[in-house]
Amino acid sequence: MTLWAWIGRRARLVFARRNAESQVDDELRFHLELEIAERVRAGMAPDEARRTALRDFGRVEVIKDAWRDRRPLAWLDGLRRDVTFAWRGIRRSPGFSFSVVLVSALGIGATTAMFGVVNGVLLQPLPLPEAHRLYSLQLHDESGNAYGVSAESFRVVETGPGIERAGRYSVGSVVLTTADEPERLRTELVTSDLFTVLGVQPAIGRGFTLAEERSGASIVLSHELWMRRFAGDSGIVGRAISIDGASAVVVGVMPAGFTGARPWLLAAPAVWMPLDRSRASRAAGLVLRIRRDVRGETVEAWLDGVLRLRMPNITGTDSVNVRPDLDSLQEITVGSLRKPLAVLFGSVCFVLLLVAVNVATLLLARGAARDRELAVRRALGASRWRQIRHVLLESLMLTGAGGVLGAILAVWGTAVVRALGADVLPRLSAIGVDWNVLVFAALLALGCGLGVGLVPALVYGGGNGPGLLASLSGAGRVEQRTTRWGGVRGALVVTEIALSFVLLVGAGLMLKGFLRLMPADAGFEIDDRLTVPLRLTRHPTYDDSTLGPARRLAFADEVQRRMRSVPGVQDVAVTRFVPYVRESAVSEVRPDGVPADPTARALTAHHRAVSPNYFAVMGMTMRRGREFRADDRAGAPRVAIVNETAARRWWPEQEPIGRTIFFTEGARAEAMAEIVGVVRDTRFDALSTRSIPELFVPFAQAPSRGFDFVVLARPGRPGLAADMRRAVWQVDPTLPIGEVERLSDIAGEAVATPRFYSTIMGVFAVIAIVLSAAGIHSVLAYTVARRAREIGIRMALGAARRGVMGLVLRQGMTLAALGIAIGALGASMLTRILQSVLFEVSPTDPWVFALTVVVLAMVAVAACVIPSMRAGRLDPLRAIKTE
C-alpha cells in the first residue's frame, strides 16, 4: 500500500464515519448470522442457537466501542463529539454566551488594534531597501542645537571607511505657479546620489545627474503633488513648470508614500530639487548607507575623530564646538514614540487582563449553575480529563468567536487611531490589520480561551469528591456550592478593581496634564481669529535689501485695508509669528543695566515684529507703559515692548519703562530700542505652562520677509478663508498663500500629542469602570441567587430586610475596598513609567489618586445596589420552598 493510499484510507475512516459505522455493523451482523447458522446445522433450535451465539459472541456495542477506540485518529472523532456537546451548551444559554463573546471581543479587539499601531509604527522597518543600514548625520553643540554639514565635511565623510554611499540634503520651500493659484511647497534639495543612497528611484522618469546639481533647473515631483496638481499626467516628464518665477524641467515623479531623507516628518516634501554639493549650507544634513559588514558604532567612532569642529553659533555672535551625532533613520523616526506606545500597549494589556478576569468570573458562575449537570456526568463515568476538556472547549469556542468579532473591531479601531494620531504618529499608512496582526489576534484568542477556561475547568472539571452526592441530591447548597469557590470569585473581583484603579490613575494623570496645557486663560484669545501666512522670501519685489522693507510695509498696509473691508471682519493685525506654532526668531539681547558676565551664557529672547493693533486683536493686556503707535515707523526712534517674564528677569524690582535694550536683528546686526511697555505673559509653547522672555518691535520699523495676518472675525461668520485669499491676490496675484487656519485649530494641533494619549487612556479607563461594575454586580447577583434559601431562613427567623441588604452591601464593598487598596499600591509603583507621556504632572499626584478612590467607590456602591435590593425583596416562604 502506498503512502497516499494509507493516508486516504485513514481519512475516510475519520471523515466518512457513518459509512465506516455501517460497514462495522454489517461485518458484525455477518459474523453473528454465520455463527447462528453453524449452530443450527449442529442440531440446535434456531432460538437457542441465537441466544447462545449472542451470549458467546459478547455485547455488540462494547465491541464497537473498542473498535472506535483503536481506529486511526480516534481522538479526532472524540474531539468532534466534544465540540458538538460544547456547542449545544452554548446554544442553551444565549444570553450568557453573548455576554462572554462581547466582553472577549472588546478586550481582544482593543489589544489587537493597539498591536496594529505598534506593529506599523515600531516593529515594521522603514519602506526603504535594507533600511537598517541607513543613518542620518548631524552636528550638535553642547546645548543640543543642530548645525548643518558643510560641503567640506561632506567630502570627508563620503569617502570614509565603512561608508558605502552618502547623500546630502537641505530643506526649504518654493512657489509653484500654474494656471491655478500659486502655491508654496515644501522641498528637499538633494545631491544627485541621495535617491541611490535611500534605495528608491522615481516611479516615472529619472533622478538628478551630477551635471544638474549646478544648474538647478530640474525638479522631481512627489506622487501626491503629481496627482493633485497635474491629474496624474504621465506626460509631465520633460515639461517645464514655473518654480519661484523661473523655469524648471520635471525629470521624474517619486513613488507613492516616499517621504524623502526625513521619514520622521508627518508631512512629506512635495518636490525635490538639485543641491550643489560644493556649496555651503547651514541647514544641510547627511544620509549614509553603511556597508553590510560594518556596525553603526564603528562609523560613529570614526566620525567623532574627524568631525570635531568649531562653528558660528545659532545667533552668529560667537563660535561653539560641535560634534557629530549618527543615528539610524529608524531610530530617529520612532525612537521618541517607543516609550509612549509601550505605555499605551501596556495599558491595553491591563484591559485584556480585566476582560479575562471578567470572563473567568462569568464562566465560574455558569459552572456553578451547571454543578448538578456536571455531577450527573461524573456519576455516569465521565473522566476528570473529559470534564476539563468540555469546559476548556466551551471557553475556547466563546473566546474564538470573540476573537473574530475583535478582529473586526480592530479594523475599526486602527482607523480611529489613525484619525486621532494624524498630528502625532508618523507612518500612518503602515498602521492597519495585516496578516501579522491577524495571527496575533488568533494567538490572543487562543491564549485567552485557555487562560479564562482553566479556572472553571479545574474548579468544576470533575473528580468524585465528597461534594458529588451533595451535588446530585441538592443538599448542602449553601454550605458547599456557594462557599466552596466563593473565595475564587471574590479574588477575581478584587483583581478587576485593582487593575481598574491602575488604569484610572493613568488616565487621570494624562487628563490632568492635558487640562494644564489648555487653561481657560493662556494670555491671549483664540476664538474667532484666523491666520493668513505669507512668505515673501526670494521674491524680487519684496526681497530687495534697499527697497524691500518699504515695499513689504506698503503691501502689508494695503492688504490689511482690503481685509478690513470684507463683511464680517472686525480688525486685522500683522505679526511675524503667531502663538502655538513653536516658531520664532531668537535674538541675543543686552538689557541696559544688566552686568555682563563673560562666563555666563548669553541672554536670548524670542523676537517678534507686530503691528500697533496686534495686542488688541489678540486680546493681550498691557501691564504698564503703552502699546505701539502709528508714528512708530521707519526713521522714528526704535521702541520695543517686553513681556512680564523678560522684565522680571532683566530688571528685577526695577522699572523697565525707559530702559534701553540691544538685540540682534536681520543679518545679525545689533539694534537698539527703548522699552515703552510691558505686556502680560502668554503661552509661546502649548506644551509648557512656563513663559519665556519675549521682545516685540513695531512691524513698521522692521518689516520681515515672512509674516502672518491675524484676522479678528465676527462670531459665526463662515467662509472668510476664501475672502482673505482674494484680498491678498487683489494686491499681488503672484504671491502664494499658506493654509488659512483658525487660531483655535492651531492651538488644538499644538496639543495633539497629549490629547491623543489622554483620549486612548480615557477609553481604556471607561472600559475598566464598566467591567469592574459588571464584575461586582455579577458576583453579588450570583451570591444572592445561590444563597436565596439561607436568606429566606434568616428573614423567617426575624432578620430585618435592611439587615439583609446591609449584609450584601458589606460583602460587595469589602471586595471593593480590598481591590482599591491593592490597586493604589500597584499604581504608586507603576505610574512612574508614565513620566515620558505626562506634561507637568507628578506620577503620584495625590488629587488624582483621591479622585480615583472616590470614583471606584461610587461605582462599587452603584453595582451593589441592585443585588442588595433584590435580596431585601426575597419572599422567605418561596425561597425555602424553592430548595
Buried (B, 14 or more C-beta within 10 A) or exposed (E): EEEEEEEEEEEEBBEEBEEBEEEBEEEBEEEBEEBBEEBBEEEBEEEEBBBBBBEEBEEBEEEBEEBBEEBEEBEEBBEEEBBEBBEEBBEEBEEBBEBBBEBBBBBBBBBBBBBBBBBBBBEBEBBBEEBBBBBBBBBBBEEEEBBBBBBEBBEBBBEBEBBEBBBBBBBBBBBBBEEEEBBBBBBBBBBBBBBBBBBBBBEBBEBBEEEBBEEBBBBBBBBBBBBEBBEEEEEBBEEEBBBBEEEBBBBBBBEEBBBBBBBBBBEBBBBBBBBBBEBEBBEBBBBBBBBEEBEBEBBBEBBEEEBEBEBEBBBEEEEBEBEBBBBBBBBBBBEEBBBBBBBBBBBBBBBBBBBBBBBBBBBBBBBBBBBBEBBBBBEEEBEBEBBBBBBBBBBBBBBBBBBBBBBBBBBEBBBEBBEBBEBBBBBBEBBBBBEBBBEBBBEBBBBBBBBBBBBBBBBBBBBEEEBBEBBBEEEBBBEBBBBBBBEBBBBBBBBBBBBBBBBBBBBBBBBBBBBBBBEEEBBBBBEBBBBBBBBBBBBEBBBEEEEBBEBBBEBBBBBBEBBBEBEBBEBBBBBBBBBBBEEBBEBBBBBBEBEEEEEEEBBBBBBBBBBBBBBBBBBBEBEEBEBBEEEBBEEEEBBBBBBBBBBBBBBEEEEBBEBBBBBBBEEEEBBBBBBBBBBBBBBBBBBEEEBBBBBBBBBBBBBBBBBBBBBBBEEEBEEBBEBBBEBBBEBBEEBBBBEBBBBBEBBBBBBBBBBBBBBBBBBBBEBBBBBBBBBBBBBBBBBBBBBBBBBBBBBEEEBEBEEBBBBBBEBBBEBBBBBBBBBBEBBBEBBEBBEEBBBEBBBBBEEBBEBBBEBBBEBBBEBBBBBBBBBBEBEBEEBBEEE
